[in-house]
């Protein structure tokens, strides 16, 4: 496998070192933290209560956004008349 040499700050090196597991290379760390995640990887990360609160907040924000969107469309249509 080909390799590349990169320069990173001392702070970035220390952060990577803190993430490093036993017998894990820095390439493996970078691959692990930058790899694609499946949505199923996040299953169970929130408690039922937190998930319900998050869903309620999302629905509320969507409702507000849709209301503002309809108002903008109405204003544009009125201006075009």
N, C-alpha and C positions, 0 to 999 in steps of 0.2 A: 504494500500500500504506500502511496506517495505521502510525503509529509510536507508541511509548510511551517515556517518559523514566523511567529507573530510577536509583537511587542505589546505588553500590557502594563498598566501602572502597578505599583507596589500594592495599592489598595485593592485593585481588581484581583491580583494574585492571591492576596490574603483571603478574599471572599471565596474564590474558587477552592483554595486550600481548606477552608472551613466546610465546604460542601462535599469535599472528597471523602469517599468511603474507602475502607480498607481494600487494598488490591485494585483500586480504580485509577486509571490514568486520567490526566487532564483532558485528553481527547474524549474519554468516556463521559466525564462530567459535563463537558460542553454538549455532547450529543444527548445526554439525559435531560439537561435543562432546556435545550432548544428544540427537542424533538416534538413532532406533532402529537397531540393528545386526542384521544377519542372522547366524545361526550360522556360515554359510559364510565370513564375514569373518575368523573366527578360525582357519580352516584353515591348517595349517602353522606356527602360531605357536610350537608346542613341538617340540623334537627328539623323535625316536623314543624315545630313552631316557627323557626326561622324561615323555612321554606314557604310556609303559609303567609308570613309577613312580607317576604320578598315578592311573592306572587301578587299580593294585594297592592303593594306599592307599584309594581310594574303595570298592573291593570289601571290603577289610578292615573299614572303618568300617561299611559296611552290614551285614556279618556280625555285628559286635559289637552294633549297634543292634537287629538282628532278635533276637539272643539275649536282650538285655535286655527287649525287648518281649514275647517269649514268657514270660519269667520273671514279668513284671508281670501278664500275662493269667492265668498259672497261679495267682499269689498272689490275684488278684481272685476267680477261680473258687473257690478254696479257701475264701476268706472268705464267699462267698455260699452255700456248702453248709450 
